[in-house]
Amino acid sequence: MTVNDHNTILPSCNYAYVNAIALATDEIDFISRVKAECNTLHFTVEESEDVGLLCDCENTHHLDNNLRKIANWAKKSGEVSFTTFHGSEE
């Protein structure tokens, strides 16, 4: 994603990546919700990768405790949740 002006999370970076978790009806709904939330944080989503259902990920991949906590919070709150934002100049 592109880091926009007025971004206070990664102000010295041009690009960033992050994992996102959100309740959604389908992939399009998920991407739309994540883009909207990123926009409020002054990021522009350029690309989405590996979008899938959390239950599928839980069955096929090991989720670390941090990701599990974020997923539980997203389920309870209904809001989009993010892991740590990682920035890059390139």
C-alpha positions in Angstrom: 0.0 0.0 0.0 1.1 3.6 -0.5 1.7 5.8 2.5 -0.2 9.1 2.0 0.4 12.5 3.4 -0.7 13.0 7.0 0.0 9.4 7.9 1.3 9.2 11.4 1.9 5.4 11.6 4.8 5.3 9.1 5.4 9.0 8.2 8.9 8.5 6.7 7.9 5.6 4.4 6.5 5.5 0.9 5.0 2.0 1.0 3.8 -0.5 3.6 2.4 -4.0 4.0 0.3 -5.5 6.7 -2.0 -8.4 7.5 -5.7 -7.6 7.9 -8.6 -9.5 9.4 -12.2 -8.5 9.0 -15.7 -10.0 9.1 -17.0 -10.0 5.5 -19.5 -11.7 3.3 -17.0 -12.5 0.5 -13.6 -11.4 -0.9 -15.0 -8.3 -2.5 -16.6 -7.2 0.8 -13.4 -7.9 2.7 -11.2 -5.9 0.3 -13.7 -3.0 0.4 -13.7 -2.9 4.2 -9.9 -3.1 4.4 -9.5 -0.4 1.8 -11.9 1.9 3.6 -10.2 1.4 7.0 -6.7 1.9 5.4 -8.0 5.1 3.8 -8.9 6.5 7.3 -5.3 5.8 8.3 -3.9 7.6 5.3 -2.9 4.5 3.3 -3.9 3.6 -0.2 -4.2 -0.1 -0.9 -2.4 -1.0 -4.1 -2.7 -4.8 -4.0 -4.3 -7.6 -1.9 -2.7 -11.0 -1.6 -3.8 -14.3 -0.2 -7.4 -13.2 0.7 -9.2 -16.1 2.3 -11.5 -17.3 5.1 -10.0 -17.3 8.5 -11.4 -20.8 9.2 -9.6 -22.1 6.1 -6.3 -20.5 7.4 -6.8 -22.0 10.9 -7.3 -25.4 9.3 -4.3 -25.3 6.9 -1.8 -23.0 8.5 -0.4 -22.4 12.0 -1.5 -19.0 13.3 0.7 -17.5 15.9 -0.8 -16.2 19.1 -0.7 -12.6 18.1 -2.6 -13.2 14.9 -5.1 -15.3 16.9 -5.7 -12.5 19.4 -6.2 -10.0 16.5 -8.7 -12.4 14.9 -10.6 -12.9 18.1 -10.8 -9.1 18.6 -12.1 -8.7 15.0 -14.7 -11.3 15.5 -16.0 -9.7 18.7 -15.8 -6.0 17.6 -16.8 -6.5 13.9 -14.1 -4.0 13.0 -11.1 -4.4 10.6 -8.0 -5.4 12.6 -4.4 -5.2 11.5 -1.1 -6.8 12.5 2.1 -4.6 12.7 2.5 -2.2 9.7 5.8 -2.7 8.0 7.2 0.3 6.0 9.6 0.6 3.1 11.1 3.4 1.0 11.0 1.4 -2.2 
